[in-house]
């Protein structure tokens, strides 16, 4: 799958995704410190799912009606970086086909996927 990793995403998650063969456009590597609107625009224009820990993207797509190819919001601060990476890979294995054109919220004990 193709992803954009927001700057809030932990580097071990990006590394794990790349090891598994996913194409990850990492904002911190290519466009550090750009604003959320620009991050979302890159993801949408390249038809990539945005991976983030930043709740502001929900406001952009729901309240301000920005377009999106899909967003995965990670709300799992209690997990270690390796546990986060494993959880994201499991999410892709079990729900990958649902992530396009959806807003997915990942918590330690549940996953919620809403169509955009």
N, C-alpha and C positions, 0 to 999 in steps of 0.2 A: 504494500500500500504506500501511498505518497502522503507525507505529512509536512506541516510547518511546525517547528518547535519554538514556541514563544520563549523569551528570555527567562521566564519564571520556571521553565522546565529544567529539572535536574539533569546534568550531563550524563550520569549513568543510564538514564532512560533512553537518551539519544543513542548512546553507544550500543545498548542492548537491541534497540530497533534496527540499527544498521547491521549488526552482526546477524540478525535474522533475515536480512535482505530487503528491509524496507528503505525507501528513499526518504531521507529526512533533511529538509531545508532548515537549518538552525539559524535563527535570527541573530543570536549572539556571535556567530561566526561571520555572518555576511552583512548585517545591518544593525550593529549594536545601538541600543538606546533610541530606536525609532518608536513612534507612538503606536497605540493599540489599533487605531484606524488603518495605519499603514501596514501593520502586521496582518490584519484581517484582509486587506486589499490584496496583498501578495498571495495569501492562502487561497482566496477566492479566484483570482485571475489564473492561478496555476492549478486550480481544481484539486487542492490539497486539504486534508483534514487538519485543523489547527489543534495542537496539543498545548494545554496551558494550565496553570494553577491560579490564574487571574480572573476573578469573578466579573470584572468590567466587561468582558466580551459578551456576557449575557445581556447586559444593558444595550450594547451596540446592536445586537441582532433582534432583540425583542422590543425594546422601547424605541430605538432609533431606526429600526428596520433596515440595517445593513445586510447585504447579501452575504451568504456563507456557503461553502461547500461541505461544512460540517465542523463541529467543535467538540472536543473532549476536554471537560473541565475536571481536573484532578483535585479532590478535596481529601487528601490522605496525608496530612502532615505528621501523623503519629507513626508512619512507617519509615523504615530505613530506605536508603536509595536503592539497594538491591531488591527489597520487597516491592517498592514502587515499580521498578522495571519489570519484575515478574508479573505484577498485577496488570500492567499495561499490555504485556504480551498475551496474557490470558484473556483480557478483554478483546483483543484483536482476534484471537482464535475462536472465541465463543460468540462474539457480536460484531465482528468486522463488517459483515454484509449490511448491518444496520447503521453504520456510522456515517455514511454519506448522507448529506442533507439532513442531519439531525444535530441536536444538542444533547450531549451525553454527559451526565454528572456521575463521577466515580467516587464513591465513599468506601471506607474500609469494609462495610458490611452489605453494601448494595450498589446497584447500577441503575440509573434512571435514564432512559433514552426517549427524547421527545422529537417529533418531526419538526423541521423548520418550515 
